[in-house]
């Protein structure tokens, strides 16, 4: 089961809007990075080995999910 997709679908159903709404592939990934943070050697070493991952990607620190999903309550964010 693809848990990433399940989480995105859950959030979209509850919020009635996409969790990360990008208008292109690169915009989509940067929107994800802005919320979750750009992968690093510490939190996802294998991401840096992916052929499409670029060391020149912007380095986002990420924000708490509660700031990104303001319509979700604490339990829904925990489930997400």
mmCIF file of the N, C-alpha and C atoms, coordinates in Angstrom:
data_MODEL
# 
_entry.id   MODEL 
# 
loop_
_atom_site.group_PDB 
_atom_site.id 
_atom_site.type_symbol 
_atom_site.label_atom_id 
_atom_site.label_alt_id 
_atom_site.label_comp_id 
_atom_site.label_asym_id 
_atom_site.label_entity_id 
_atom_site.label_seq_id 
_atom_site.pdbx_PDB_ins_code 
_atom_site.Cartn_x 
_atom_site.Cartn_y 
_atom_site.Cartn_z 
_atom_site.occupancy 
_atom_site.B_iso_or_equiv 
_atom_site.pdbx_formal_charge 
_atom_site.auth_seq_id 
_atom_site.auth_comp_id 
_atom_site.auth_asym_id 
_atom_site.auth_atom_id 
_atom_site.pdbx_PDB_model_num 
ATOM 1   N N  . UNK A 1 1  ? 0.842   -1.170 0.000   1.00 0.00 ? 1  UNK A N  1 
ATOM 2   C CA . UNK A 1 1  ? 0.000   0.000  0.000   1.00 0.00 ? 1  UNK A CA 1 
ATOM 3   C C  . UNK A 1 1  ? 0.894   1.243  0.000   1.00 0.00 ? 1  UNK A C  1 
ATOM 4   N N  . UNK A 1 2  ? 0.525   2.218  -0.765  1.00 0.00 ? 2  UNK A N  1 
ATOM 5   C CA . UNK A 1 2  ? 1.265   3.468  -0.855  1.00 0.00 ? 2  UNK A CA 1 
ATOM 6   C C  . UNK A 1 2  ? 0.745   4.421  0.224   1.00 0.00 ? 2  UNK A C  1 
ATOM 7   N N  . UNK A 1 3  ? 1.450   4.468  1.349   1.00 0.00 ? 3  UNK A N  1 
ATOM 8   C CA . UNK A 1 3  ? 0.988   5.275  2.476   1.00 0.00 ? 3  UNK A CA 1 
ATOM 9   C C  . UNK A 1 3  ? 1.082   6.769  2.204   1.00 0.00 ? 3  UNK A C  1 
ATOM 10  N N  . UNK A 1 4  ? 2.060   7.186  1.393   1.00 0.00 ? 4  UNK A N  1 
ATOM 11  C CA . UNK A 1 4  ? 2.160   8.608  1.036   1.00 0.00 ? 4  UNK A CA 1 
ATOM 12  C C  . UNK A 1 4  ? 0.866   9.046  0.340   1.00 0.00 ? 4  UNK A C  1 
ATOM 13  N N  . UNK A 1 5  ? 0.454   8.295  -0.667  1.00 0.00 ? 5  UNK A N  1 
ATOM 14  C CA . UNK A 1 5  ? -0.759  8.642  -1.415  1.00 0.00 ? 5  UNK A CA 1 
ATOM 15  C C  . UNK A 1 5  ? -1.994  8.581  -0.525  1.00 0.00 ? 5  UNK A C  1 
ATOM 16  N N  . UNK A 1 6  ? -2.052  7.587  0.347   1.00 0.00 ? 6  UNK A N  1 
ATOM 17  C CA . UNK A 1 6  ? -3.177  7.476  1.264   1.00 0.00 ? 6  UNK A CA 1 
ATOM 18  C C  . UNK A 1 6  ? -3.270  8.712  2.153   1.00 0.00 ? 6  UNK A C  1 
ATOM 19  N N  . UNK A 1 7  ? -2.150  9.175  2.660   1.00 0.00 ? 7  UNK A N  1 
ATOM 20  C CA . UNK A 1 7  ? -2.138  10.377 3.487   1.00 0.00 ? 7  UNK A CA 1 
ATOM 21  C C  . UNK A 1 7  ? -2.573  11.606 2.712   1.00 0.00 ? 7  UNK A C  1 
ATOM 22  N N  . UNK A 1 8  ? -2.098  11.739 1.481   1.00 0.00 ? 8  UNK A N  1 
ATOM 23  C CA . UNK A 1 8  ? -2.484  12.887 0.643   1.00 0.00 ? 8  UNK A CA 1 
ATOM 24  C C  . UNK A 1 8  ? -3.979  12.862 0.341   1.00 0.00 ? 8  UNK A C  1 
ATOM 25  N N  . UNK A 1 9  ? -4.518  11.680 0.044   1.00 0.00 ? 9  UNK A N  1 
ATOM 26  C CA . UNK A 1 9  ? -5.952  11.554 -0.234  1.00 0.00 ? 9  UNK A CA 1 
ATOM 27  C C  . UNK A 1 9  ? -6.755  11.875 1.018   1.00 0.00 ? 9  UNK A C  1 
ATOM 28  N N  . UNK A 1 10 ? -6.332  11.364 2.167   1.00 0.00 ? 10 UNK A N  1 
ATOM 29  C CA . UNK A 1 10 ? -7.012  11.665 3.433   1.00 0.00 ? 10 UNK A CA 1 
ATOM 30  C C  . UNK A 1 10 ? -7.062  13.167 3.670   1.00 0.00 ? 10 UNK A C  1 
ATOM 31  N N  . UNK A 1 11 ? -5.927  13.830 3.540   1.00 0.00 ? 11 UNK A N  1 
ATOM 32  C CA . UNK A 1 11 ? -5.874  15.278 3.774   1.00 0.00 ? 11 UNK A CA 1 
ATOM 33  C C  . UNK A 1 11 ? -6.763  16.023 2.785   1.00 0.00 ? 11 UNK A C  1 
ATOM 34  N N  . UNK A 1 12 ? -6.759  15.589 1.531   1.00 0.00 ? 12 UNK A N  1 
ATOM 35  C CA . UNK A 1 12 ? -7.590  16.251 0.523   1.00 0.00 ? 12 UNK A CA 1 
ATOM 36  C C  . UNK A 1 12 ? -9.077  16.073 0.829   1.00 0.00 ? 12 UNK A C  1 
ATOM 37  N N  . UNK A 1 13 ? -9.465  14.892 1.270   1.00 0.00 ? 13 UNK A N  1 
ATOM 38  C CA . UNK A 1 13 ? -10.869 14.656 1.609   1.00 0.00 ? 13 UNK A CA 1 
ATOM 39  C C  . UNK A 1 13 ? -11.307 15.521 2.790   1.00 0.00 ? 13 UNK A C  1 
ATOM 40  N N  . UNK A 1 14 ? -10.481 15.625 3.798   1.00 0.00 ? 14 UNK A N  1 
ATOM 41  C CA . UNK A 1 14 ? -10.842 16.384 4.997   1.00 0.00 ? 14 UNK A CA 1 
ATOM 42  C C  . UNK A 1 14 ? -10.815 17.883 4.734   1.00 0.00 ? 14 UNK A C  1 
ATOM 43  N N  . UNK A 1 15 ? -9.794  18.347 4.005   1.00 0.00 ? 15 UNK A N  1 
ATOM 44  C CA . UNK A 1 15 ? -9.644  19.785 3.765   1.00 0.00 ? 15 UNK A CA 1 
ATOM 45  C C  . UNK A 1 15 ? -10.428 20.277 2.547   1.00 0.00 ? 15 UNK A C  1 
ATOM 46  N N  . UNK A 1 16 ? -10.801 19.330 1.691   1.00 0.00 ? 16 UNK A N  1 
ATOM 47  C CA . UNK A 1 16 ? -11.494 19.647 0.429   1.00 0.00 ? 16 UNK A CA 1 
ATOM 48  C C  . UNK A 1 16 ? -10.610 20.454 -0.519  1.00 0.00 ? 16 UNK A C  1 
ATOM 49  N N  . UNK A 1 17 ? -9.315  20.199 -0.442  1.00 0.00 ? 17 UNK A N  1 
ATOM 50  C CA . UNK A 1 17 ? -8.339  20.789 -1.362  1.00 0.00 ? 17 UNK A CA 1 
ATOM 51  C C  . UNK A 1 17 ? -7.084  19.922 -1.299  1.00 0.00 ? 17 UNK A C  1 
ATOM 52  N N  . UNK A 1 18 ? -6.283  19.933 -2.362  1.00 0.00 ? 18 UNK A N  1 
ATOM 53  C CA . UNK A 1 18 ? -5.059  19.129 -2.359  1.00 0.00 ? 18 UNK A CA 1 
ATOM 54  C C  . UNK A 1 18 ? -4.091  19.553 -1.250  1.00 0.00 ? 18 UNK A C  1 
ATOM 55  N N  . UNK A 1 19 ? -3.373  18.602 -0.722  1.00 0.00 ? 19 UNK A N  1 
ATOM 56  C CA . UNK A 1 19 ? -2.396  18.879 0.331   1.00 0.00 ? 19 UNK A CA 1 
ATOM 57  C C  . UNK A 1 19 ? -1.230  19.686 -0.214  1.00 0.00 ? 19 UNK A C  1 
ATOM 58  N N  . UNK A 1 20 ? -0.760  19.330 -1.398  1.00 0.00 ? 20 UNK A N  1 
ATOM 59  C CA . UNK A 1 20 ? 0.342   20.033 -2.062  1.00 0.00 ? 20 UNK A CA 1 
ATOM 60  C C  . UNK A 1 20 ? -0.086  20.292 -3.512  1.00 0.00 ? 20 UNK A C  1 
ATOM 61  N N  . UNK A 1 21 ? -0.541  21.498 -3.802  1.00 0.00 ? 21 UNK A N  1 
ATOM 62  C CA . UNK A 1 21 ? -1.093  21.783 -5.119  1.00 0.00 ? 21 UNK A CA 1 
ATOM 63  C C  . UNK A 1 21 ? -0.067  22.507 -5.988  1.00 0.00 ? 21 UNK A C  1 
ATOM 64  N N  . UNK A 1 22 ? 0.652   21.739 -6.790  1.00 0.00 ? 22 UNK A N  1 
ATOM 65  C CA . UNK A 1 22 ? 1.634   22.307 -7.701  1.00 0.00 ? 22 UNK A CA 1 
ATOM 66  C C  . UNK A 1 22 ? 1.101   22.344 -9.117  1.00 0.00 ? 22 UNK A C  1 
ATOM 67  N N  . UNK A 1 23 ? 1.677   23.205 -9.929  1.00 0.00 ? 23 UNK A N  1 
ATOM 68  C CA . UNK A 1 23 ? 1.213   23.296 -11.314 1.00 0.00 ? 23 UNK A CA 1 
ATOM 69  C C  . UNK A 1 23 ? 2.189   22.634 -12.295 1.00 0.00 ? 23 UNK A C  1 
ATOM 70  N N  . UNK A 1 24 ? 3.246   22.042 -11.778 1.00 0.00 ? 24 UNK A N  1 
ATOM 71  C CA . UNK A 1 24 ? 4.199   21.282 -12.585 1.00 0.00 ? 24 UNK A CA 1 
ATOM 72  C C  . UNK A 1 24 ? 4.913   20.314 -11.634 1.00 0.00 ? 24 UNK A C  1 
ATOM 73  N N  . UNK A 1 25 ? 5.687   19.413 -12.191 1.00 0.00 ? 25 UNK A N  1 
ATOM 74  C CA . UNK A 1 25 ? 6.389   18.430 -11.358 1.00 0.00 ? 25 UNK A CA 1 
ATOM 75  C C  . UNK A 1 25 ? 7.358   19.111 -10.397 1.00 0.00 ? 25 UNK A C  1 
ATOM 76  N N  . UNK A 1 26 ? 8.116   20.082 -10.889 1.00 0.00 ? 26 UNK A N  1 
ATOM 77  C CA . UNK A 1 26 ? 9.097   20.750 -10.023 1.00 0.00 ? 26 UNK A CA 1 
ATOM 78  C C  . UNK A 1 26 ? 8.399   21.634 -8.994  1.00 0.00 ? 26 UNK A C  1 
ATOM 79  N N  . UNK A 1 27 ? 7.309   22.290 -9.398  1.00 0.00 ? 27 UNK A N  1 
ATOM 80  C CA . UNK A 1 27 ? 6.552   23.110 -8.448  1.00 0.00 ? 27 UNK A CA 1 
ATOM 81  C C  . UNK A 1 27 ? 5.969   22.233 -7.349  1.00 0.00 ? 27 UNK A C  1 
ATOM 82  N N  . UNK A 1 28 ? 5.487   21.052 -7.733  1.00 0.00 ? 28 UNK A N  1 
ATOM 83  C CA . UNK A 1 28 ? 4.916   20.102 -6.776  1.00 0.00 ? 28 UNK A CA 1 
ATOM 84  C C  . UNK A 1 28 ? 5.970   19.682 -5.743  1.00 0.00 ? 28 UNK A C  1 
ATOM 85  N N  . UNK A 1 29 ? 7.146   19.305 -6.202  1.00 0.00 ? 29 UNK A N  1 
ATOM 86  C CA . UNK A 1 29 ? 8.180   18.842 -5.273  1.00 0.00 ? 29 UNK A CA 1 
ATOM 87  C C  . UNK A 1 29 ? 8.649   19.969 -4.368  1.00 0.00 ? 29 UNK A C  1 
ATOM 88  N N  . UNK A 1 30 ? 8.736   21.188 -4.896  1.00 0.00 ? 30 UNK A N  1 
ATOM 89  C CA . UNK A 1 30 ? 9.151   22.310 -4.058  1.00 0.00 ? 30 UNK A CA 1 
ATOM 90  C C  . UNK A 1 30 ? 8.085   22.644 -3.024  1.00 0.00 ? 30 UNK A C  1 
ATOM 91  N N  . UNK A 1 31 ? 6.812   22.492 -3.356  1.00 0.00 ? 31 UNK A N  1 
ATOM 92  C CA . UNK A 1 31 ? 5.747   22.718 -2.368  1.00 0.00 ? 31 UNK A CA 1 
ATOM 93  C C  . UNK A 1 31 ? 5.857   21.689 -1.239  1.00 0.00 ? 31 UNK A C  1 
ATOM 94  N N  . UNK A 1 32 ? 6.174   20.462 -1.593  1.00 0.00 ? 32 UNK A N  1 
ATOM 95  C CA . UNK A 1 32 ? 6.374   19.422 -0.572  1.00 0.00 ? 32 UNK A CA 1 
ATOM 96  C C  . UNK A 1 32 ? 7.587   19.767 0.292   1.00 0.00 ? 32 UNK A C  1 
ATOM 97  N N  . UNK A 1 33 ? 8.695   20.169 -0.351  1.00 0.00 ? 33 UNK A N  1 
ATOM 98  C CA . UNK A 1 33 ? 9.901   20.531 0.392   1.00 0.00 ? 33 UNK A CA 1 
ATOM 99  C C  . UNK A 1 33 ? 9.654   21.713 1.317   1.00 0.00 ? 33 UNK A C  1 
ATOM 100 N N  . UNK A 1 34 ? 8.849   22.692 0.896   1.00 0.00 ? 34 UNK A N  1 
ATOM 101 C CA . UNK A 1 34 ? 8.577   23.864 1.737   1.00 0.00 ? 34 UNK A CA 1 
ATOM 102 C C  . UNK A 1 34 ? 7.909   23.470 3.047   1.00 0.00 ? 34 UNK A C  1 
ATOM 103 N N  . UNK A 1 35 ? 7.068   22.439 2.999   1.00 0.00 ? 35 UNK A N  1 
ATOM 104 C CA . UNK A 1 35 ? 6.366   21.989 4.198   1.00 0.00 ? 35 UNK A CA 1 
ATOM 105 C C  . UNK A 1 35 ? 7.199   20.980 4.980   1.00 0.00 ? 35 UNK A C  1 
ATOM 106 N N  . UNK A 1 36 ? 7.718   19.974 4.310   1.00 0.00 ? 36 UNK A N  1 
ATOM 107 C CA . UNK A 1 36 ? 8.424   18.882 4.994   1.00 0.00 ? 36 UNK A CA 1 
ATOM 108 C C  . UNK A 1 36 ? 9.927   19.107 5.120   1.00 0.00 ? 36 UNK A C  1 
ATOM 109 N N  . UNK A 1 37 ? 10.432  20.079 4.382   1.00 0.00 ? 37 UNK A N  1 
ATOM 110 C CA . UNK A 1 37 ? 11.867  20.324 4.375   1.00 0.00 ? 37 UNK A CA 1 
ATOM 111 C C  . UNK A 1 37 ? 12.525  19.571 3.233   1.00 0.00 ? 37 UNK A C  1 
ATOM 112 N N  . UNK A 1 38 ? 13.564  20.142 2.669   1.00 0.00 ? 38 UNK A N  1 
ATOM 113 C CA . UNK A 1 38 ? 14.324  19.480 1.615   1.00 0.00 ? 38 UNK A CA 1 
ATOM 114 C C  . UNK A 1 38 ? 15.079  18.305 2.234   1.00 0.00 ? 38 UNK A C  1 
ATOM 115 N N  . UNK A 1 39 ? 15.020  17.135 1.608   1.00 0.00 ? 39 UNK A N  1 
ATOM 116 C CA . UNK A 1 39 ? 15.752  15.984 2.162   1.00 0.00 ? 39 UNK A CA 1 
ATOM 117 C C  . UNK A 1 39 ? 17.239  16.295 2.347   1.00 0.00 ? 39 UNK A C  1 
ATOM 118 N N  . UNK A 1 40 ? 17.787  15.737 3.408   1.00 0.00 ? 40 UNK A N  1 
ATOM 119 C CA . UNK A 1 40 ? 19.207  15.898 3.710   1.00 0.00 ? 40 UNK A CA 1 
ATOM 120 C C  . UNK A 1 40 ? 19.838  14.523 3.914   1.00 0.00 ? 40 UNK A C  1 
ATOM 121 N N  . UNK A 1 41 ? 21.128  14.514 4.030   1.00 0.00 ? 41 UNK A N  1 
ATOM 122 C CA . UNK A 1 41 ? 21.862  13.275 4.319   1.00 0.00 ? 41 UNK A CA 1 
ATOM 123 C C  . UNK A 1 41 ? 21.390  12.664 5.642   1.00 0.00 ? 41 UNK A C  1 
ATOM 124 N N  . UNK A 1 42 ? 20.998  13.508 6.598   1.00 0.00 ? 42 UNK A N  1 
ATOM 125 C CA . UNK A 1 42 ? 20.568  13.024 7.916   1.00 0.00 ? 42 UNK A CA 1 
ATOM 126 C C  . UNK A 1 42 ? 19.177  12.406 7.906   1.00 0.00 ? 42 UNK A C  1 
ATOM 127 N N  . UNK A 1 43 ? 18.223  13.037 7.199   1.00 0.00 ? 43 UNK A N  1 
ATOM 128 C CA . UNK A 1 43 ? 16.849  12.537 7.301   1.00 0.00 ? 43 UNK A CA 1 
ATOM 129 C C  . UNK A 1 43 ? 16.409  11.618 6.155   1.00 0.00 ? 43 UNK A C  1 
ATOM 130 N N  . UNK A 1 44 ? 17.150  11.597 5.032   1.00 0.00 ? 44 UNK A N  1 
ATOM 131 C CA . UNK A 1 44 ? 16.824  10.688 3.932   1.00 0.00 ? 44 UNK A CA 1 
ATOM 132 C C  . UNK A 1 44 ? 18.038  10.536 3.030   1.00 0.00 ? 44 UNK A C  1 
ATOM 133 N N  . UNK A 1 45 ? 19.062  9.808  3.483   1.00 0.00 ? 45 UNK A N  1 
ATOM 134 C CA . UNK A 1 45 ? 20.307  9.678  2.731   1.00 0.00 ? 45 UNK A CA 1 
ATOM 135 C C  . UNK A 1 45 ? 20.110  9.179  1.299   1.00 0.00 ? 45 UNK A C  1 
ATOM 136 N N  . UNK A 1 46 ? 19.200  8.245  1.085   1.00 0.00 ? 46 UNK A N  1 
ATOM 137 C CA . UNK A 1 46 ? 19.012  7.680  -0.252  1.00 0.00 ? 46 UNK A CA 1 
ATOM 138 C C  . UNK A 1 46 ? 18.371  8.661  -1.229  1.00 0.00 ? 46 UNK A C  1 
ATOM 139 N N  . UNK A 1 47 ? 17.698  9.672  -0.744  1.00 0.00 ? 47 UNK A N  1 
ATOM 140 C CA . UNK A 1 47 ? 17.098  10.664 -1.652  1.00 0.00 ? 47 UNK A CA 1 
ATOM 141 C C  . UNK A 1 47 ? 18.183  11.374 -2.449  1.00 0.00 ? 47 UNK A C  1 
ATOM 142 N N  . UNK A 1 48 ? 19.320  11.583 -1.833  1.00 0.00 ? 48 UNK A N  1 
ATOM 143 C CA . UNK A 1 48 ? 20.406  12.277 -2.516  1.00 0.00 ? 48 UNK A CA 1 
ATOM 144 C C  . UNK A 1 48 ? 21.006  11.442 -3.641  1.00 0.00 ? 48 UNK A C  1 
ATOM 145 N N  . UNK A 1 49 ? 20.727  10.144 -3.648  1.00 0.00 ? 49 UNK A N  1 
ATOM 146 C CA . UNK A 1 49 ? 21.240  9.248  -4.681  1.00 0.00 ? 49 UNK A CA 1 
ATOM 147 C C  . UNK A 1 49 ? 20.270  9.093  -5.862  1.00 0.00 ? 49 UNK A C  1 
ATOM 148 N N  . UNK A 1 50 ? 19.054  9.612  -5.731  1.00 0.00 ? 50 UNK A N  1 
ATOM 149 C CA . UNK A 1 50 ? 18.072  9.503  -6.808  1.00 0.00 ? 50 UNK A CA 1 
ATOM 150 C C  . UNK A 1 50 ? 18.532  10.305 -8.015  1.00 0.00 ? 50 UNK A C  1 
ATOM 151 N N  . UNK A 1 51 ? 18.315  9.773  -9.206  1.00 0.00 ? 51 UNK A N  1 
ATOM 152 C CA . UNK A 1 51 ? 18.871  10.409 -10.408 1.00 0.00 ? 51 UNK A CA 1 
ATOM 153 C C  . UNK A 1 51 ? 18.311  11.799 -10.661 1.00 0.00 ? 51 UNK A C  1 
ATOM 154 N N  . UNK A 1 52 ? 17.085  12.073 -10.228 1.00 0.00 ? 52 UNK A N  1 
ATOM 155 C CA . UNK A 1 52 ? 16.488  13.389 -10.474 1.00 0.00 ? 52 UNK A CA 1 
ATOM 156 C C  . UNK A 1 52 ? 16.643  14.354 -9.303  1.00 0.00 ? 52 UNK A C  1 
ATOM 157 N N  . UNK A 1 53 ? 17.247  13.907 -8.218  1.00 0.00 ? 53 UNK A N  1 
ATOM 158 C CA . UNK A 1 53 ? 17.490  14.820 -7.098  1.00 0.00 ? 53 UNK A CA 1 
ATOM 159 C C  . UNK A 1 53 ? 18.722  15.663 -7.415  1.00 0.00 ? 53 UNK A C  1 
ATOM 160 N N  . UNK A 1 54 ? 18.567  16.960 -7.284  1.00 0.00 ? 54 UNK A N  1 
ATOM 161 C CA . UNK A 1 54 ? 19.667  17.877 -7.618  1.00 0.00 ? 54 UNK A CA 1 
ATOM 162 C C  . UNK A 1 54 ? 20.194  18.556 -6.355  1.00 0.00 ? 54 UNK A C  1 
ATOM 163 N N  . UNK A 1 55 ? 21.504  18.534 -6.143  1.00 0.00 ? 55 UNK A N  1 
ATOM 164 C CA . UNK A 1 55 ? 22.082  19.237 -4.997  1.00 0.00 ? 55 UNK A CA 1 
ATOM 165 C C  . UNK A 1 55 ? 21.781  20.733 -5.018  1.00 0.00 ? 55 UNK A C  1 
ATOM 166 N N  . UNK A 1 56 ? 21.408  21.247 -6.193  1.00 0.00 ? 56 UNK A N  1 
ATOM 167 C CA . UNK A 1 56 ? 21.101  22.680 -6.319  1.00 0.00 ? 56 UNK A CA 1 
ATOM 168 C C  . UNK A 1 56 ? 19.666  23.022 -5.920  1.00 0.00 ? 56 UNK A C  1 
ATOM 169 N N  . UNK A 1 57 ? 18.857  22.016 -5.552  1.00 0.00 ? 57 UNK A N  1 
ATOM 170 C CA . UNK A 1 57 ? 17.492  22.316 -5.103  1.00 0.00 ? 57 UNK A CA 1 
ATOM 171 C C  . UNK A 1 57 ? 17.547  23.290 -3.922  1.00 0.00 ? 57 UNK A C  1 
ATOM 172 N N  . UNK A 1 58 ? 16.556  24.179 -3.823  1.00 0.00 ? 58 UNK A N  1 
ATOM 173 C CA . UNK A 1 58 ? 16.523  25.084 -2.667  1.00 0.00 ? 58 UNK A CA 1 
ATOM 174 C C  . UNK A 1 58 ? 16.472  24.287 -1.366  1.00 0.00 ? 58 UNK A C  1 
ATOM 175 N N  . UNK A 1 59 ? 17.085  24.814 -0.342  1.00 0.00 ? 59 UNK A N  1 
ATOM 176 C CA . UNK A 1 59 ? 17.132  24.141 0.962   1.00 0.00 ? 59 UNK A CA 1 
ATOM 177 C C  . UNK A 1 59 ? 16.050  24.725 1.870   1.00 0.00 ? 59 UNK A C  1 
ATOM 178 N N  . UNK A 1 60 ? 14.900  24.059 1.905   1.00 0.00 ? 60 UNK A N  1 
ATOM 179 C CA . UNK A 1 60 ? 13.802  24.488 2.763   1.00 0.00 ? 60 UNK A CA 1 
ATOM 180 C C  . UNK A 1 60 ? 13.909  23.780 4.103   1.00 0.00 ? 60 UNK A C  1 
ATOM 181 N N  . UNK A 1 61 ? 13.625  24.486 5.173   1.00 0.00 ? 61 UNK A N  1 
ATOM 182 C CA . UNK A 1 61 ? 13.688  23.900 6.523   1.00 0.00 ? 61 UNK A CA 1 
ATOM 183 C C  . UNK A 1 61 ? 12.441  23.115 6.870   1.00 0.00 ? 61 UNK A C  1 
ATOM 184 N N  . UNK A 1 62 ? 11.312  23.474 6.278   1.00 0.00 ? 62 UNK A N  1 
ATOM 185 C CA . UNK A 1 62 ? 10.040  22.821 6.592   1.00 0.00 ? 62 UNK A CA 1 
ATOM 186 C C  . UNK A 1 62 ? 9.303   23.589 7.673   1.00 0.00 ? 62 UNK A C  1 
ATOM 187 N N  . UNK A 1 63 ? 8.029   23.298 7.800   1.00 0.00 ? 63 UNK A N  1 
ATOM 188 C CA . UNK A 1 63 ? 7.175   23.933 8.812   1.00 0.00 ? 63 UNK A CA 1 
ATOM 189 C C  . UNK A 1 63 ? 6.355   22.850 9.488   1.00 0.00 ? 63 UNK A C  1 
ATOM 190 N N  . UNK A 1 64 ? 5.812   23.141 10.663  1.00 0.00 ? 64 UNK A N  1 
ATOM 191 C CA . UNK A 1 64 ? 4.929   22.151 11.297  1.00 0.00 ? 64 UNK A CA 1 
ATOM 192 C C  . UNK A 1 64 ? 3.706   21.886 10.416  1.00 0.00 ? 64 UNK A C  1 
ATOM 193 N N  . UNK A 1 65 ? 3.301   20.640 10.318  1.00 0.00 ? 65 UNK A N  1 
ATOM 194 C CA . UNK A 1 65 ? 2.144   20.287 9.504   1.00 0.00 ? 65 UNK A CA 1 
ATOM 195 C C  . UNK A 1 65 ? 0.901   21.054 9.963   1.00 0.00 ? 65 UNK A C  1 
ATOM 196 N N  . UNK A 1 66 ? 0.819   21.386 11.232  1.00 0.00 ? 66 UNK A N  1 
ATOM 197 C CA . UNK A 1 66 ? -0.341  22.126 11.741  1.00 0.00 ? 66 UNK A CA 1 
ATOM 198 C C  . UNK A 1 66 ? -0.447  23.519 11.123  1.00 0.00 ? 66 UNK A C  1 
ATOM 199 N N  . UNK A 1 67 ? 0.669   24.088 10.681  1.00 0.00 ? 67 UNK A N  1 
ATOM 200 C CA . UNK A 1 67 ? 0.629   25.388 10.017  1.00 0.00 ? 67 UNK A CA 1 
ATOM 201 C C  . UNK A 1 67 ? 0.190   25.254 8.562   1.00 0.00 ? 67 UNK A C  1 
ATOM 202 N N  . UNK A 1 68 ? 0.407   24.110 7.992   1.00 0.00 ? 68 UNK A N  1 
ATOM 203 C CA . UNK A 1 68 ? 0.045   23.876 6.587   1.00 0.00 ? 68 UNK A CA 1 
ATOM 204 C C  . UNK A 1 68 ? -1.392  23.372 6.454   1.00 0.00 ? 68 UNK A C  1 
ATOM 205 N N  . UNK A 1 69 ? -1.876  22.690 7.461   1.00 0.00 ? 69 UNK A N  1 
ATOM 206 C CA . UNK A 1 69 ? -3.217  22.100 7.426   1.00 0.00 ? 69 UNK A CA 1 
ATOM 207 C C  . UNK A 1 69 ? -4.057  22.687 8.548   1.00 0.00 ? 69 UNK A C  1 
ATOM 208 N N  . UNK A 1 70 ? -4.366  23.960 8.431   1.00 0.00 ? 70 UNK A N  1 
ATOM 209 C CA . UNK A 1 70 ? -5.027  24.678 9.532   1.00 0.00 ? 70 UNK A CA 1 
ATOM 210 C C  . UNK A 1 70 ? -6.458  24.216 9.785   1.00 0.00 ? 70 UNK A C  1 
ATOM 211 N N  . UNK A 1 71 ? -7.066  23.485 8.850   1.00 0.00 ? 71 UNK A N  1 
ATOM 212 C CA . UNK A 1 71 ? -8.437  23.017 9.081   1.00 0.00 ? 71 UNK A CA 1 
ATOM 213 C C  . UNK A 1 71 ? -8.474  21.659 9.778   1.00 0.00 ? 71 UNK A C  1 
ATOM 214 N N  . UNK A 1 72 ? -7.316  21.022 9.949   1.00 0.00 ? 72 UNK A N  1 
ATOM 215 C CA . UNK A 1 72 ? -7.267  19.719 10.623  1.00 0.00 ? 72 UNK A CA 1 
ATOM 216 C C  . UNK A 1 72 ? -7.056  19.898 12.111  1.00 0.00 ? 72 UNK A C  1 
ATOM 217 N N  . UNK A 1 73 ? -7.712  19.047 12.897  1.00 0.00 ? 73 UNK A N  1 
ATOM 218 C CA . UNK A 1 73 ? -7.478  19.104 14.344  1.00 0.00 ? 73 UNK A CA 1 
ATOM 219 C C  . UNK A 1 73 ? -6.254  18.253 14.697  1.00 0.00 ? 73 UNK A C  1 
ATOM 220 N N  . UNK A 1 74 ? -5.907  18.236 15.958  1.00 0.00 ? 74 UNK A N  1 
ATOM 221 C CA . UNK A 1 74 ? -4.685  17.560 16.410  1.00 0.00 ? 74 UNK A CA 1 
ATOM 222 C C  . UNK A 1 74 ? -4.677  16.067 16.086  1.00 0.00 ? 74 UNK A C  1 
ATOM 223 N N  . UNK A 1 75 ? -5.814  15.393 16.270  1.00 0.00 ? 75 UNK A N  1 
ATOM 224 C CA . UNK A 1 75 ? -5.896  13.955 15.979  1.00 0.00 ? 75 UNK A CA 1 
ATOM 225 C C  . UNK A 1 75 ? -5.774  13.681 14.484  1.00 0.00 ? 75 UNK A C  1 
ATOM 226 N N  . UNK A 1 76 ? -6.378  14.537 13.666  1.00 0.00 ? 76 UNK A N  1 
ATOM 227 C CA . UNK A 1 76 ? -6.284  14.350 12.212  1.00 0.00 ? 76 UNK A CA 1 
ATOM 228 C C  . UNK A 1 76 ? -4.850  14.560 11.737  1.00 0.00 ? 76 UNK A C  1 
ATOM 229 N N  . UNK A 1 77 ? -4.173  15.541 12.296  1.00 0.00 ? 77 UNK A N  1 
ATOM 230 C CA . UNK A 1 77 ? -2.769  15.774 11.931  1.00 0.00 ? 77 UNK A CA 1 
ATOM 231 C C  . UNK A 1 77 ? -1.915  14.601 12.374  1.00 0.00 ? 77 UNK A C  1 
ATOM 232 N N  . UNK A 1 78 ? -2.199  14.049 13.555  1.00 0.00 ? 78 UNK A N  1 
ATOM 233 C CA . UNK A 1 78 ? -1.461  12.888 14.044  1.00 0.00 ? 78 UNK A CA 1 
ATOM 234 C C  . UNK A 1 78 ? -1.671  11.696 13.107  1.00 0.00 ? 78 UNK A C  1 
ATOM 235 N N  . UNK A 1 79 ? -2.897  11.486 12.649  1.00 0.00 ? 79 UNK A N  1 
ATOM 236 C CA . UNK A 1 79 ? -3.184  10.399 11.722  1.00 0.00 ? 79 UNK A CA 1 
ATOM 237 C C  . UNK A 1 79 ? -2.498  10.633 10.387  1.00 0.00 ? 79 UNK A C  1 
ATOM 238 N N  . UNK A 1 80 ? -2.509  11.877 9.944   1.00 0.00 ? 80 UNK A N  1 
ATOM 239 C CA . UNK A 1 80 ? -1.858  12.224 8.674   1.00 0.00 ? 80 UNK A CA 1 
ATOM 240 C C  . UNK A 1 80 ? -0.377  11.936 8.757   1.00 0.00 ? 80 UNK A C  1 
# 
